[in-house]
Amino acid sequence: MAEAGAPIIEAIGLTKTFKVAQKPPGFAASVRHFFKRTYKEIPAVTDVSFTIRPGEMVGFLGANGAGKTTTLKMLTGLLHPTAGRCVVDGREPFARTRDFLSAITLVMGNKQQLLWDLPARDTLRLNAAIYGISDADYKSRVDELSGMLELTDKLDQPVRKLSLGERMKAELLASLLHGPKVLFLDEPTLGLDVNAQVAVRAFLRRYNERTGATILMTSHYMADITALCSRVLVIHEGKLVHDGELAALLRRFGTRRELRVELSHAVDDAKLRTLGEVLSHEGNVARLAVEPAALVAVVGRALAELPVVDLTVHDPPIEEVVGRVIGKSQRALPNVVGAEQGA
């Protein structure tokens, strides 16, 4: 168990390299490959270091393949690091002791533990037996969590009858039944509609406030991060390129808004560039990046000067914000991480 005041999650030079078999095409190559294989080493995570204090809610950002899920799997003991080490709640994850497994949970938006043809309550009873939860504690925790998730009347329906949002809520309930101190969440709102995303975020915020649980979460939805996390880690090609406050990240890299316009007929890029930076222009649909101070004026000009059929304004995609961090970090990587940690 972590000592009072000590980090609850600590990664020190965390590195993971995978060996991938290489085989040229052709029958002869297949025969040679059968008897003697050649391998190529693929670095997935390289020298990643950070600490997280008890009760923090931290966003873990990066493009697909950047190393987020690999890092979470090392922190939860599913993968052994090639080099470096990590400590979670004072324990080495890969040892996977009972105390460690009782202190953490891992929720992956693209995986499920609920039994498809049975009611969610059956999986909950199975989890309670696995973790040795008494009947009284089981009833109390199910009542509390199902009430917070607005699932009380859904637990006795077959899981396949639940909506995607309801299934994600039930997955969270099953993962939190044993009262973990540390939540590792990998895309917990993946594929959910807007209302379901809002409900999951609200639950996670309340759960953190009521229990003091530590949360490290990945997401491609900027709204997940801005709603829950005051601090973010950004990983690119396996390397940590930003560790600091979300507000500082947004001030430096994410201030622009995205204007999407659908037109009745195509117009020249030159005309669009008078309104803002053209992010994309395909057929009659264009995406522009606009500074917030100029947004009202640009929207007015777009409506007056372009054959607009539809117009919407969005926060910039998380990939754009991360991309701008990466562009900065590639010029001064040590300064980006070091300066933010010292802020």
N, C-alpha and C positions, 0 to 999 in steps of 0.2 A: 504494500500500500504506500502511496506517495505521502511524504511528510508534509505537514501543514506549511503552506507558503511555497512549496516546490511546484514546478511545472507538472501538470498531469499528463501531458504528451511532450515528448522530447525526441527529436530526430537529429542524429549527429553523423554527418557525412554519409547519409543514406544513399546507397548505390545498388542498382539491380541491372544485370546484363543477362540477356537470354541467348542461348546457343540454338541457332536455327539450322537445320540440315539443308544443304544446297545440292541440287541434282540437275545437271544439264538435261535437255530433252533427248529423246531417242531410246530405243530398246537396249543398246549396248551400255549406255550410261545408266539405265535402270538396273542392269545386272551388276555393274561395278558398284553402284550405290548400295545394292543389297548386301554385298560383302564388305565394303569399306566406305563408310560415309565421311563426307567432309562437312564441316560446320562453319558458320559465320556468326560472330558475336554481334548482337544488336543491343546497344545501350538503351535502356528504357528510362532509368532515373540515374542521375549523376551528382554525387556529393551534395545532397539536399540536407540542409540543417535549419531547424526552427524549434521554438518552444511555444506551448500553449498553456495558459493558466486555467485552473479550475473555474468553471462557469462561463468561459468565453464561448462566443459563437463566431466561428471563423469561416470565411468563404475560401474555397480552393478552386482557382480558375485556370483555364488553359484550353487550347483547342483540342479536338479529338486526337488521341495519340500522343499527347504532351507528357503523359506520365502520371496523371491524377489517380486513376484507378489502381495502377501498380503501387503507388505510394500508400493508398488506403489498404491494399491487401498486405503490404509489409507491416503496417501499423496494427492490423488486426491478426497477424500471425498466419495468414494464408500463404504468404510467400516469405522465404528467407532471403535477407539481403545478401548480395554478392560481397559488399563491403559496407563499412559503417555499422551503426547500430541504432535501435530505437527503444524507448522505454515508455510504457503507458501505464499509468497508475502505479508506478514503482516496479513494474514487472516487465520481463522480456516477452514480447508477444508470441514469438515462434515456439516458446515452451508450451503455450496453450494450456496453462494450469486451470483448474476449475475456478479458482478465485479470479483469475484474469478474465475468463470467458463470462463470468457472472457480472463483471464490472463494465463490459462493453456490449455494443450491438452494432451490426453493419446492415444497413438497408440499401438495397440496390434497386433503382427504379425499373430496371429491365429484367429483374429476377423476382421470383415469388416463392414463398414457403408455404402458403396456404394450400390445402388440399382442394383441388378444383371442384369435385363433385360433392363435397361434404360442407356442412355449415362451418363458418369461421370459428364458432365456439368449440368445435371438435379439435381444431388445431391449437386453440388456446389451452384446452385441457391437457393436450399432449405436451405443450411447452411447459405448463405448470408442473407436470410430472418430471420432465427432464431437469428442471431447475430446482426441484424439491420445494415448491411453493405450497404452503399449507392451504387447506380449503378456505379458511377465513380470509387469508391474505389474497388468495385467488379471486374470491368474490368481490372483495373491497377494491382491488386494482382494476378488475374488469369493469365494475360499476363506474369507477372514477374516470378511467380512460375512455370508455365508450361514451360517457356523458360529454367529456371534453371534445370528442370527435364526432358527436351526434350520430352514433352508430347503434344505440341501444336496441332499436327495433330491427336491425339488419343482421345480427349475429347468428340467428337461427335459419337464415336463408342459405341455400347452396352458394358457394363462392361464385360459380359461373353465372348466377342470376344477378350479381351485383354490378353496378356501373364501374367503370375504370377508376373514378374518383373514390367510390366506396371501397373498392378492393385495396387501393393504396392506403386508405385510412385503416383498414383492417390489418394490412401488413405492418403498419406502424404500431398498432395496438399489440400485435403478436410479438413484435421486436422489443417492446418496452415493458412487457408483462413482468419481467424479472427485476425491474428497477435499475437499469444500467446507469453508471455515472458518466460514461462517455458514449456519444452517439456519432458514428461515422455514417454519413448519408451521401450516397452516390446517385445524383440525379433523382431526388425523391419526388419531383413533380413532373417527371418525364412523361410526355404524351397527355397530360391532364388538361381539361379545358380551364378557362380563366377562373371560373367560380371554384372549381376543385383546387386549383393552385392557391387561391386566396385562403381557402379553408385549411389547407395543410400548413401554410405559413403561419396562420393565426394559432394553430394548435402548437406548432414547434415553439413559437414565442412564449405562449402560456406555459408550456411544459418546462422550458428553461427557467422562467421566472419562479415557478412553483417548486422545482426540484433542485435548481442550481446545476443541472447537468451540463457538461461540456459538449459542444457540437462542432464538428468539422464536416463541412458539406461542399460537394461539388455541384455545379449547375451551369447550364447554358442559358438560363433565364436571368437577365439582369435584375428583374423584379424580386426574385428569390433572395439575391444577395443584398440588395438595397433595403429590403424589408427586415432582414434578420441579422446581418453581419456588419459590425463596425470595423472589422479588420479583414484584410484579404491577403492570401498568398497567390502569386501568379507563377505558373510553371510553363516553360517553353522548351521543347526538345529535351525533356528530362532535367532541366536546370531551373532552379528557383531564381526568378528575375525580379520579383517584387515581394516585399513583406512589409506591410504598413497599413495605415488607416484607409478605409474605403473612401472617406471624404477627400483625403489627399489624392488618392488615385483618380477620382472623378474630377477634381479641380484641375489636375494636370493633363488628363488624357480623355476624359469623357464628357466634356461640357457641351459638345455639339448635339443638336437634335437632328433626327432624320425625317425628311419631308418626302413622302411618296405621292406621286401624282400619276393618275391615269388620264390619258388624253384621248380625244375623239379621233385625232390623226397625229402622225409623227411630226416632230419639230427637230430642228438642227440642234446639235450639242452646244453650238456657240450661243444659242438663245438660252439654253438651260444654265450655262456657265455664268450668265449675268445674274443669276439668282443665288448660286452657291456651288460648292464642289459636287460634281457629278460622280456619284458612287457607282451607278449602273444605269444603263439606258438600253432597254430591249423592247423593240416595237413601239407600242404606245404607252409604255410604263417606264417611269424614271424615278430614281432615288437620289436625293440631294442631301448633302450635309450642310447644316446652317447653324451659325452661332446663335445662342439664345437671344441675345440683345436685338438681333435683326429678324427674328422669327416672324413677328407680327407683320412687319413691312414686307417680308418676302412672300408670306402667304397672300397678302393683299395684291402684290404685283403678279403672283402666279395666277390668281383668279381673274385679274384684269387683262393679262397679256397672253395667257395660254388657253387653248381649248380644253379646259379641265372638265372631265367627267366625274372624277372622284379624287379626293385629297385627304390624306391622313398624316398625322405627326406622331413619331415614336421616339423613345429613347434609342440611342445607338445600340446595335447588336453587341453582345458581350464580346464577340470575336473582334469587332473593330477596336473596342477599348483595349483588349488584350494585345491586339496587333500593334497599337500605338505604344504600349508599354514595351513590347518586344523590340520595336524599332529604336526606342530610346536606349534600352538595355544593351543592345548589340554594340552600341557606341561606347557605353560606360557601365558595364555590368556590375563591377564591385560597388560603384557609387550608388546605383539604384537600390540595391538590397541593403547596403550598409547605412545609407542615409535614412531610409525609411525605418529601419530597426531602431535607429538612434533618435528618431523624431519624438 
